[in-house]
Amino acid sequence: MTTHYNPAISEEPRYQVTQSIERETKESILDWLDSIGRLVVPSHR
């Protein structure tokens, strides 16, 4: 079996507190979806 190294995947012990990832911007998820053209606004019937 070949073992591959992937730095994006890591494993931490179950009861160890993990570090949080700081966001670069304070943009909301709705603002982000709108900025990339993926925000779908439901139409009222």
C-alpha positions in Angstrom: 0.0 0.0 0.0 1.3 3.5 -0.9 1.1 6.2 1.7 0.5 9.7 0.5 1.1 12.9 2.5 -1.8 15.4 2.4 -1.2 18.5 4.5 -4.8 19.5 4.2 -5.9 16.5 6.2 -4.7 16.1 9.8 -5.8 14.1 12.8 -6.0 15.4 16.4 -6.7 13.4 19.5 -10.4 13.4 20.4 -10.2 15.4 23.6 -7.5 17.9 22.5 -8.7 21.4 21.9 -7.9 22.4 18.3 -6.9 25.8 17.0 -9.4 27.9 15.1 -8.7 29.3 11.6 -8.8 33.1 11.4 -10.7 34.5 8.6 -9.1 37.2 6.4 -12.3 39.1 5.9 -15.5 39.6 8.0 -17.6 38.9 4.9 -20.9 36.9 5.6 -21.7 33.8 3.7 -24.5 35.6 1.9 -22.1 38.4 0.8 -19.6 35.7 -0.4 -22.3 33.8 -2.4 -23.5 37.1 -3.9 -19.9 38.1 -4.9 -19.3 34.9 -6.7 -22.7 34.9 -8.4 -24.0 31.9 -6.6 -26.7 33.6 -4.4 -30.1 32.4 -5.4 -33.0 34.6 -4.3 -36.3 32.8 -4.2 -39.1 34.4 -6.2 -42.4 35.2 -4.5 -45.4 33.7 -6.1 
